[in-house]
């Protein structure tokens, strides 16, 4: 028996039921196959939903990712359930494609999540739903002794399935529409919190509300659909005129939050009827808070809005205008792709009703200008008032603010990194760390300034590097639309930028790649000069050196025993060995082959990417030694070690000033705009592909007249460390999710507590050990500052794990939740860092032992530390532990050690770690003769996805060429001739792309219809078409109003094909069609004019 057997009772579920049953049956034998089958069952079930639900429209690709990311699917499946499905998808991808070993716990969690999803399907679409609870004990009843033969499960053809189930669509869609709103997804941690009012009241006070003044409890509301006709709203928040701003429905548990939705809606309806303004709705239990503002779909938010946030929200709503027909300032963003990007974001915010957008634009293509004009458009349209611009470095913040001030001089701006007391500007620029400190710190007379609703737009610069783990709480705290800017988004399974922006992988809101920008002439291409130097590639091998160099090698590296190493590895070069001849050869190639300016008199602006500060200083020293005739400022080190680094960057950015060569360690890798740069030197390995392309972007900008009157048309990349070859062979390493050391230790402690629940560990000493461990963890959680904005967003879990009783019955899901929700909150304390690092080492050993894994490397680290402590044994504290240290170093103690012994070592030695004398590796300056093994010149290998930009180019062209006869005819409602149609075909199918490009983007839409939708209809032409009715004295005011609304609609949209819009405001403001046109002949005449206008656009 399995948890999925009940699905067999409904024949319509057979397509996914068998696979789910198979997944559960093989979990003990093959967890990897179990996860893959979970993913397949989920995929089959989703395809089945698409085949029977009218609301789901098959996307352009029917792979699992595309099916899951459609707006229609996300409307049906709530966020909690969707995250579970995404977990199954990612785990399935891991199991099938990465070769990573999966665990039983991961497979069990996939089964549980699959159960919840299929329970949802049964609830919404089943004939006879019966509630079932997931029973983990059933996993053991299905244990098999040997791996079963692989079952042949055929794939599901969505197209065929849709045809097969066409007859069921209407019935099952209707059933789902009735059932789905009532379904409550199984909670992650169902718990009762009787003190929820304390939490909610605290949240309101923190937001500056005053009980009894602008916040009232248990407000009587008349007109409720119950026997008494009276209801009592838990909380109502008021403005100074005592008009309701918000109604809060409070519930006791996270399970019940959704139950208050209808109740809150009724309160809001009745308050709107009384006060002529609809209040915002908040649903909360003090831990989870959701907002329903009538504009965007219901969503989570970090807290209740402050009074000024809500007042601002109502003011903006009153001023807001549509984003369909926006005007873009060409002086700010005049390129076609910039306009297309702005319109794509506006379309996403208004038409698609999304709150997140990701712009992927090549470095140098004007991302900042694009986002400045986006802000300009949204400000003018009344959509936003307060803007937050975030970047991860001070220099990027400074540069962004400077650009905003120059292009939008009337917008008040402040840089919190420079002026922490000036936070009242409408556009705030900050690094992430500064903003984290300011959220709780910036206060005025009304309370916290940076409340969760303070900003109306958050811009995240270089989103691919900035948005992970450590700073994610900023984005979940501020309840504002989010725009991410990046040139190279990551598309990795566990750290996927797209998923944060709720987009399908590889499909940003708008993309403009480097290859397209080069083709369009907006950026310049590069040539790579790939040079292999012997020492950098192979290291320094003693036997391969000249006799003279061998002598130097012996003098330099001979140890106290008279021995010398056979070779020095390549990784040591430029880390602790700096070889002068290697640097000389690199500089010689640069100075002789690099692009020069001033008629060859001097090297063009150049950035050398060095490995570390010592390396940069050595390059600087060798350069001025080799090229002593050049000015002292010709080359300069620019990194975070120097004072006034920004002024050095400004000097390098000035084409009339030195230095010509900037030797950089990280500081100039990203975000610095110096169009004059024509040479880049990679003198270090770059492991991240995203960072590599950001660094390349330092050279892509145009620079007219740079090369002796000619425009810059290329730049050189000198690669001495095999970076291009590395990225040709692989994708590079993903950016790691960083967590504070104390957070990592907490995570290890929690995993140990989870593992120690096993029956084999129920000994007296281990039970006591686990109890102490739980006490330590709960104390750490209890010590968290509950008023901190980040802690407040995870308060549900903080309160849960502050209680030692809640550490019983831990599951693998508990481990995952703590890793995500609690561990990142545990920050560094006053404990000695060396002791905490030793804790991490020993806990890692304990966890490896409990998991049955090898721990050779960790044991080696322990031996090194024990040896280092033994070397300073004259210290009394160390002498007291000498017996244990000797056992570790000189007996088989470690080989036979278990949890008891490892924990004893941790407790006894952790406080001795501070005595270890830590000195960095000795640095060696050498001058061995290096050899150039190979040097090749390569053209760039840019991949160009022209289709992605076909839409933008086509729409931009049409708008810019409205004087073309065929386009002018469509604008003025004149019929098209065959010649006009051919003209449009030549433009859209020849000049801008191919017929296939057009059809891929627009399907079978007639060309004239496409053009008309872009340019709209001329107002005079529209009025002329309806003149018989607008000039007809027999029409009454309501009928004339209705016709004018039709004219307005067609002028903006070009056509009116979907007559159902006439049943919505503003058309119904003065009555329906039937009510306004009692003589249907008049209406039929108006309809015939609409049809003629539509017909004139068909081509």
Residue pairs with C-beta under 8 A, 6 or more apart in sequence:
1 138
1 141
1 142
2 20
2 21
2 24
2 25
2 138
2 142
3 24
3 111
3 115
3 132
3 134
3 135
3 138
4 17
4 20
4 21
4 24
4 115
4 118
5 21
6 122
6 130
6 132
7 13
7 16
7 17
7 20
7 21
7 118
7 122
8 14
8 17
8 21
9 128
10 122
10 126
10 127
10 128
12 48
12 52
12 125
12 168
13 48
13 118
13 121
13 122
13 126
15 44
15 45
15 47
15 48
15 156
15 161
16 41
16 42
16 44
16 45
16 48
16 118
17 41
17 118
18 153
19 37
19 40
19 41
19 44
19 153
20 37
20 38
20 41
20 114
20 118
22 37
22 151
22 153
23 33
23 34
23 35
23 37
23 38
23 41
23 110
23 111
23 114
24 34
24 111
24 138
24 139
24 142
25 142
25 144
25 148
26 33
26 34
26 37
26 144
26 147
26 148
27 34
27 104
27 107
27 108
27 111
27 139
27 142
28 104
28 139
28 142
28 143
28 144
29 144
29 146
29 147
29 148
30 147
31 102
31 103
31 104
31 106
31 107
32 95
32 101
32 102
32 107
33 95
34 107
34 110
34 111
35 88
35 91
35 92
35 94
35 95
35 102
35 106
35 107
35 110
36 92
36 95
36 96
37 153
38 88
38 91
38 92
38 107
38 110
38 111
38 113
38 114
39 64
39 88
39 89
39 91
39 92
39 93
39 95
39 96
39 110
40 92
40 153
41 114
41 118
42 64
42 85
42 88
42 89
42 92
42 114
42 117
43 64
43 67
43 156
44 156
45 117
45 118
45 121
46 64
46 67
46 68
46 73
46 85
47 62
47 67
47 156
47 158
47 161
48 121
48 156
48 161
48 165
49 56
49 73
49 76
49 121
49 125
50 56
50 58
50 62
50 67
50 158
50 161
50 162
51 158
51 161
51 162
51 164
51 165
52 125
52 165
52 168
52 169
52 172
52 173
53 76
53 169
53 172
53 173
53 176
54 169
54 170
54 173
55 72
55 75
55 76
55 173
55 176
55 177
56 70
56 72
56 73
56 76
57 70
57 72
58 158
58 159
58 162
59 66
59 67
59 69
59 70
60 66
62 158
62 159
64 89
65 89
65 504
65 505
66 504
67 73
68 82
68 85
68 86
68 89
69 502
69 503
69 504
69 507
71 352
71 354
74 82
74 502
75 297
76 176
76 180
77 85
77 120
78 185
79 300
80 185
80 188
81 116
81 117
81 120
81 185
84 113
84 116
84 117
85 113
85 117
86 499
87 109
87 110
87 113
88 110
88 113
88 114
88 117
90 493
90 494
91 102
91 106
91 110
92 110
93 493
94 100
94 102
94 493
95 102
98 493
103 812
105 811
105 812
105 815
106 812
108 136
108 139
108 812
109 811
109 812
109 813
109 816
111 139
112 134
112 136
112 813
115 134
116 134
116 185
116 186
119 132
119 186
120 183
120 185
122 129
123 129
123 179
123 180
123 183
124 175
124 176
124 179
124 180
124 183
125 172
125 175
125 176
125 179
129 179
134 186
184 255
184 258
184 259
187 253
187 254
187 255
188 254
188 813
188 817
189 254
189 796
189 797
189 800
189 817
190 253
190 254
190 255
191 253
191 254
191 800
192 252
192 253
193 199
193 252
193 253
193 285
193 286
193 287
193 799
194 252
195 286
196 250
196 251
196 252
196 285
196 286
196 287
197 250
197 286
198 286
199 285
199 286
199 287
199 795
200 235
200 248
200 250
200 284
200 285
200 286
200 304
201 211
202 286
203 284
203 286
203 289
203 303
203 304
203 792
204 211
204 215
204 235
204 237
204 304
205 211
206 303
206 447
206 448
206 787
206 792
207 303
207 304
207 305
207 306
207 307
207 309
207 447
207 448
207 451
208 306
208 307
208 308
208 446
208 447
208 448
208 451
209 215
209 237
209 304
209 306
209 307
211 217
214 237
214 238
214 239
214 240
214 307
215 235
215 236
215 237
215 238
216 235
216 236
216 238
217 234
217 235
218 232
218 233
218 234
219 232
219 233
219 235
219 236
220 230
220 231
220 232
221 230
221 231
221 232
221 233
221 266
221 267
221 270
221 271
222 229
222 230
222 270
223 229
223 270
223 273
224 230
224 231
224 266
224 270
225 266
231 263
231 266
231 267
231 270
233 247
233 248
233 249
233 264
233 267
233 271
234 248
234 249
234 250
235 247
235 248
235 250
236 244
236 246
236 247
236 248
236 271
236 279
237 244
237 245
237 246
237 247
237 248
237 279
237 304
237 307
237 310
238 244
238 245
239 245
239 307
239 310
239 311
243 275
243 277
244 271
244 275
244 277
244 279
245 279
245 280
245 307
245 310
245 311
245 314
246 279
246 280
246 281
246 282
246 304
246 305
246 310
247 264
247 267
247 268
247 271
247 279
247 280
247 281
247 282
248 264
248 281
248 282
248 283
248 284
248 304
249 260
249 261
249 263
249 264
249 267
249 281
249 282
249 283
249 284
250 260
250 284
250 285
250 286
251 257
251 259
251 260
251 283
251 284
251 285
252 285
253 285
254 285
254 287
254 288
254 796
256 285
257 283
257 284
257 285
257 288
257 290
258 283
260 283
261 283
261 292
261 298
264 281
264 282
264 283
264 292
265 281
265 292
268 278
268 279
268 281
271 278
271 279
272 278
272 279
277 314
278 294
280 291
280 292
280 293
280 294
280 305
280 310
280 313
281 291
281 292
281 293
282 289
282 290
282 291
282 292
282 301
282 304
282 305
283 289
283 290
283 291
283 292
283 298
284 290
284 304
286 795
287 795
287 796
287 799
288 300
288 796
289 300
289 301
289 302
289 303
289 304
290 298
290 299
290 300
290 301
291 298
291 299
291 300
291 301
291 305
291 479
292 298
293 313
295 317
295 353
296 353
296 355
297 353
299 355
299 479
300 476
301 452
301 453
301 479
302 452
302 476
302 477
302 478
302 479
302 789
302 792
302 793
303 451
303 452
303 792
305 313
305 451
305 452
305 453
305 479
306 446
306 447
306 448
306 451
306 453
306 454
307 446
308 446
308 451
309 451
309 452
309 453
309 454
310 453
312 385
312 386
312 453
312 456
313 453
315 385
316 382
316 383
316 384
316 385
316 456
319 382
320 381
320 382
320 383
321 381
321 382
322 350
322 381
323 346
323 347
323 349
323 350
323 351
323 377
323 378
323 381
323 383
324 346
324 350
324 351
324 1052
325 1016
325 1052
326 342
326 343
326 346
326 377
326 381
327 377
328 339
328 342
328 373
328 377
329 373
329 376
332 369
332 372
332 373
332 376
332 407
333 339
333 342
333 366
333 369
333 370
333 372
333 373
335 365
335 366
335 522
336 952
336 953
336 956
336 957
337 361
337 365
337 510
337 512
337 516
337 517
337 520
337 522
337 949
337 952
338 365
338 366
338 369
338 370
338 373
339 952
339 956
340 510
340 949
340 951
340 952
340 955
340 956
341 359
341 361
341 370
341 374
341 509
341 510
341 512
341 952
342 370
342 373
342 374
342 377
344 357
344 359
344 509
344 510
345 357
345 359
345 374
345 483
345 509
345 510
346 374
346 377
346 378
348 354
348 357
348 509
349 355
349 357
349 383
349 481
354 502
355 480
355 481
355 482
356 481
356 482
356 483
356 484
356 500
356 501
356 502
356 503
357 481
357 482
357 483
357 484
357 501
357 509
357 510
358 463
358 483
358 484
358 486
358 489
358 497
358 498
358 501
358 503
358 508
358 509
359 367
359 370
359 371
359 483
359 484
359 485
359 486
359 508
359 509
359 510
359 511
360 486
360 487
360 488
360 489
360 508
360 510
360 511
360 512
360 513
361 367
361 370
361 485
361 486
361 487
361 510
361 511
361 512
362 487
362 512
362 513
362 514
362 516
362 517
362 523
362 697
362 700
363 487
363 514
363 693
363 694
363 696
363 697
363 698
363 700
364 517
364 522
364 523
364 673
364 697
364 700
364 701
364 702
365 512
365 517
365 522
365 523
366 522
367 461
367 485
367 487
368 399
368 400
368 403
368 485
369 403
369 407
371 459
371 483
371 485
372 403
372 404
372 407
372 408
373 407
374 483
375 384
375 387
375 404
375 408
375 411
375 427
375 457
375 459
376 408
378 384
378 456
378 457
379 385
379 411
383 456
383 457
384 456
384 457
385 426
385 456
386 426
386 427
386 428
386 454
386 455
386 456
386 457
387 426
387 427
387 428
387 455
387 456
387 457
387 458
387 459
388 428
388 430
388 435
388 455
388 457
388 458
388 459
388 478
388 480
389 397
389 400
389 401
389 404
389 427
389 428
389 429
389 430
389 459
389 461
390 430
390 431
390 432
390 435
390 458
390 459
390 460
390 461
390 466
390 474
391 397
391 400
391 429
391 431
391 461
391 462
391 466
391 671
392 431
392 432
392 461
392 462
392 465
392 466
393 431
393 667
393 670
393 671
394 417
394 431
394 646
395 645
395 646
395 649
395 667
395 671
395 672
396 461
396 462
396 670
396 671
397 415
397 417
397 429
397 430
397 431
398 415
398 417
398 418
398 646
399 671
399 672
399 673
400 429
400 461
401 413
401 414
401 415
401 429
404 411
404 413
404 427
404 429
405 411
405 413
408 427
411 426
411 427
412 424
412 425
412 426
412 427
413 425
413 426
413 427
413 428
413 429
414 422
414 423
414 424
414 425
414 427
414 428
414 429
415 429
415 430
416 422
416 423
416 428
416 429
416 430
416 434
416 435
416 438
417 429
417 430
417 431
417 434
420 434
420 438
420 442
423 438
423 442
423 449
423 450
424 449
428 455
430 438
432 466
432 470
432 471
432 474
435 450
435 474
436 471
436 473
436 474
436 790
438 450
439 448
439 450
439 474
439 477
439 789
440 448
440 787
440 788
440 789
442 448
442 449
442 450
443 449
450 478
452 477
452 478
452 479
453 479
453 480
454 478
455 478
455 480
456 480
456 481
457 480
457 481
457 482
457 483
458 475
458 478
458 480
458 481
458 482
458 483
459 482
459 483
459 484
459 485
460 466
460 467
460 475
460 482
460 483
460 484
460 485
461 485
461 671
462 485
462 486
462 487
462 670
462 671
462 694
463 484
463 485
463 486
463 489
463 497
463 500
463 501
464 486
464 487
464 488
464 489
464 490
464 497
464 690
464 735
465 670
465 690
465 691
465 735
467 475
467 484
467 497
467 500
468 495
468 735
468 737
468 738
469 737
469 738
469 739
469 824
470 738
470 739
470 824
472 500
473 789
473 790
473 793
473 824
475 482
475 500
476 793
477 789
477 790
477 793
482 501
484 497
484 500
484 501
486 497
487 514
487 693
487 694
487 697
488 689
488 690
488 693
488 694
489 497
489 498
489 508
489 690
490 496
490 497
490 690
490 734
490 735
491 497
491 498
491 505
491 506
492 734
494 734
495 734
495 735
495 737
496 505
498 504
498 505
498 506
498 507
498 508
499 505
501 508
501 509
503 509
510 952
511 945
511 948
511 949
512 949
512 952
513 942
513 943
513 944
513 945
513 948
514 523
514 693
514 697
514 700
514 942
515 942
515 943
515 944
515 945
516 944
516 945
516 946
516 948
516 949
517 523
517 700
518 524
518 525
518 700
518 940
518 942
519 944
522 702
523 700
523 701
523 702
524 699
524 700
524 701
524 702
524 712
524 713
524 714
524 715
525 713
525 714
525 939
525 940
525 942
526 696
526 699
526 700
526 714
526 715
526 716
526 717
526 940
527 714
527 715
527 716
527 717
527 937
527 938
527 939
527 940
528 716
528 717
528 718
528 719
528 724
528 937
528 938
528 940
529 589
529 593
529 716
529 717
529 718
529 719
529 935
529 936
529 937
530 719
530 722
530 724
530 725
530 934
530 935
530 936
530 938
531 586
531 589
531 718
531 719
531 720
531 932
531 934
531 935
532 722
532 932
532 933
532 934
532 935
533 582
533 585
533 586
533 720
533 930
533 931
533 932
533 933
534 930
534 931
534 932
534 933
535 570
535 573
535 579
535 582
535 928
535 930
536 570
536 573
536 574
536 582
536 720
536 721
537 570
537 722
537 933
538 570
539 567
539 568
539 569
539 570
539 571
539 572
539 573
540 553
540 567
540 568
540 573
540 577
540 579
540 926
540 928
541 566
541 567
542 550
542 553
542 564
542 565
542 566
542 567
543 566
545 553
545 928
545 929
546 929
549 928
549 929
552 926
552 927
552 928
553 564
553 926
553 928
554 564
556 924
556 926
557 564
557 565
557 568
557 924
558 564
568 577
573 579
573 582
574 610
574 611
574 612
574 615
574 683
574 684
575 611
575 612
575 615
575 921
576 920
576 921
576 922
576 923
576 924
577 923
577 924
577 926
578 614
578 615
578 618
578 923
578 924
578 925
578 926
579 926
579 927
579 928
579 930
580 618
580 622
580 925
580 926
580 927
581 927
581 928
581 929
581 930
582 930
583 618
583 619
583 622
584 622
584 626
585 930
585 932
586 681
586 683
586 718
586 720
587 619
587 622
587 623
587 626
587 627
588 626
589 718
589 935
590 603
590 606
590 608
590 679
590 681
590 718
591 603
591 627
593 716
593 718
594 603
594 604
594 606
594 678
594 679
594 716
594 718
595 603
595 604
595 678
595 679
595 707
595 714
595 715
595 716
596 602
596 603
596 604
597 603
597 604
597 676
597 678
597 706
597 707
597 708
598 708
599 708
602 660
603 660
603 661
603 679
604 660
604 676
604 677
604 678
604 679
604 706
605 652
605 655
605 660
605 662
605 674
605 676
605 677
605 678
605 679
606 660
606 661
606 662
606 677
606 678
606 679
606 680
606 681
607 661
607 662
607 664
607 668
607 677
607 679
607 680
607 681
607 698
608 616
608 619
608 661
608 662
608 663
608 664
608 681
608 683
609 664
609 665
609 668
609 669
609 680
609 681
609 682
609 683
609 684
609 686
609 695
610 616
610 619
610 663
610 664
610 665
610 683
610 684
611 665
611 683
611 684
612 665
613 637
613 639
613 641
613 665
614 923
615 665
615 683
615 684
616 637
616 639
616 663
616 664
616 665
617 637
618 925
619 635
619 637
619 663
619 683
620 635
620 636
620 637
620 663
623 634
623 635
623 661
624 630
624 632
624 634
624 635
627 634
631 658
633 658
633 659
634 658
634 659
634 660
634 661
635 659
635 660
635 661
635 662
635 663
636 648
636 651
636 652
636 658
636 659
636 661
636 662
636 663
637 663
637 664
637 665
638 645
638 648
638 649
638 652
638 662
638 663
638 664
638 667
638 668
639 645
639 664
639 665
639 666
639 667
640 665
640 666
640 667
641 665
642 648
645 667
648 662
649 667
649 668
649 672
651 657
651 658
651 659
652 659
652 662
652 668
652 674
653 672
653 673
653 674
655 676
662 668
668 698
669 691
669 694
669 695
669 698
670 691
670 694
670 695
670 697
671 694
672 698
673 701
674 698
674 701
675 701
675 702
675 703
675 706
675 712
676 703
676 706
676 712
677 698
677 699
677 701
677 715
678 699
678 706
678 712
678 715
678 716
679 699
679 715
679 716
679 718
680 695
680 696
680 698
680 699
680 715
680 716
680 717
680 718
681 718
681 720
682 695
682 717
682 718
682 719
682 720
682 721
682 723
683 720
683 721
684 721
685 721
685 722
685 723
685 726
686 692
686 695
686 721
686 723
686 732
687 732
687 733
688 732
688 733
688 734
688 735
689 727
689 731
689 732
690 732
690 735
692 723
692 727
692 732
696 717
699 715
699 717
700 715
702 711
702 712
703 711
703 712
704 711
704 712
705 711
706 712
707 713
717 724
724 938
726 732
739 747
739 823
739 824
740 824
740 826
740 827
740 828
741 828
741 833
741 836
741 837
741 840
742 780
742 826
742 827
742 828
742 829
742 831
742 836
743 823
743 824
743 825
743 826
743 827
744 823
744 840
745 826
745 836
745 839
745 840
745 843
746 777
746 780
746 818
746 822
746 823
746 826
747 818
747 819
747 823
748 840
748 843
748 844
748 846
748 847
749 773
749 776
749 777
749 843
750 777
750 810
750 814
750 815
750 818
750 819
750 822
750 823
751 815
751 847
752 770
752 773
752 843
752 846
752 847
752 850
753 770
753 773
753 774
753 777
753 807
753 810
754 810
754 811
754 812
754 814
754 815
755 761
755 847
755 850
755 851
756 766
756 769
756 770
756 773
756 850
756 899
757 770
757 809
757 810
761 770
761 850
761 899
765 900
766 899
766 900
769 899
769 900
769 903
774 804
774 807
775 804
777 801
777 807
778 801
778 802
778 803
778 804
778 807
780 826
781 798
781 801
781 802
781 822
782 802
784 791
784 798
784 825
784 826
785 791
786 792
786 795
786 798
790 825
791 798
791 825
794 821
794 822
794 825
797 817
797 818
797 821
797 822
798 822
798 825
800 806
801 807
801 818
801 822
832 911
832 913
832 914
834 913
834 914
834 916
835 910
835 911
835 913
835 914
837 913
838 865
838 906
838 909
838 910
838 913
839 906
839 910
841 858
841 861
841 862
841 865
842 862
842 902
842 903
842 905
842 906
842 910
843 906
844 855
844 858
845 855
845 858
845 859
845 862
845 902
846 899
846 902
846 903
848 854
848 855
848 858
849 855
849 897
849 898
849 899
849 902
850 899
859 894
862 888
862 894
862 905
863 888
863 889
863 894
865 909
865 913
865 916
866 885
866 888
866 889
866 909
867 889
868 916
868 917
869 878
869 885
869 909
869 912
869 913
869 915
869 916
870 878
870 882
870 885
870 886
870 889
871 917
872 878
872 915
872 916
872 917
873 879
873 882
873 885
875 915
877 911
877 912
877 915
878 885
878 912
878 915
881 908
881 909
881 912
884 904
884 905
884 908
884 909
885 909
887 893
888 894
888 905
893 901
897 905
946 993
946 997
947 993
947 997
947 1000
947 1001
950 992
950 993
950 997
950 998
950 1000
950 1001
951 1001
953 992
953 993
954 988
954 992
954 993
954 998
954 1001
955 1014
957 987
957 991
957 992
958 967
958 1011
958 1014
958 1015
959 1014
959 1015
961 967
962 968
962 971
962 1015
964 983
964 987
965 980
965 983
966 976
966 980
966 981
966 983
966 984
966 1011
967 984
967 1011
967 1015
969 975
969 976
969 980
970 976
970 1008
970 1011
970 1012
970 1015
970 1054
970 1096
970 1097
971 1012
971 1015
971 1016
971 1017
971 1018
971 1021
972 1017
972 1018
972 1021
973 1017
973 1018
973 1021
973 1022
973 1024
973 1025
973 1093
973 1096
974 1096
975 1096
976 984
976 1008
976 1096
976 1099
980 1099
981 1007
981 1008
981 1099
984 1007
984 1008
984 1011
984 1099
985 995
985 1007
988 998
988 1007
988 1010
989 995
989 998
1002 1010
1006 1097
1006 1098
1006 1099
1007 1099
1008 1096
1008 1097
1008 1098
1008 1099
1009 1054
1009 1055
1009 1097
1009 1098
1009 1099
1011 1097
1012 1054
1012 1055
1012 1097
1013 1053
1013 1054
1013 1055
1014 1054
1015 1054
1016 1050
1016 1051
1016 1052
1016 1053
1016 1054
1017 1050
1017 1051
1017 1054
1017 1055
1017 1093
1018 1051
1019 1047
1019 1051
1022 1047
1022 1050
1022 1051
1022 1093
1023 1030
1023 1047
1025 1089
1025 1092
1025 1093
1026 1043
1026 1046
1026 1047
1026 1086
1026 1089
1028 1085
1028 1089
1029 1035
1029 1039
1029 1040
1029 1043
1029 1082
1029 1085
1029 1086
1029 1089
1030 1040
1030 1043
1030 1044
1030 1047
1035 1043
1035 1082
1038 1070
1038 1071
1038 1076
1039 1076
1039 1077
1039 1082
1041 1069
1041 1070
1042 1067
1042 1070
1042 1073
1042 1076
1042 1077
1043 1086
1045 1066
1045 1067
1046 1056
1046 1062
1046 1067
1046 1086
1046 1090
1049 1056
1049 1061
1050 1056
1050 1090
1050 1093
1054 1097
1055 1093
1055 1094
1055 1097
1056 1090
1056 1093
1056 1094
1057 1094
1059 1087
1059 1090
1061 1067
1062 1068
1062 1073
1063 1072
1063 1073
1067 1073
1070 1076
1073 1083
1077 1083
1077 1086
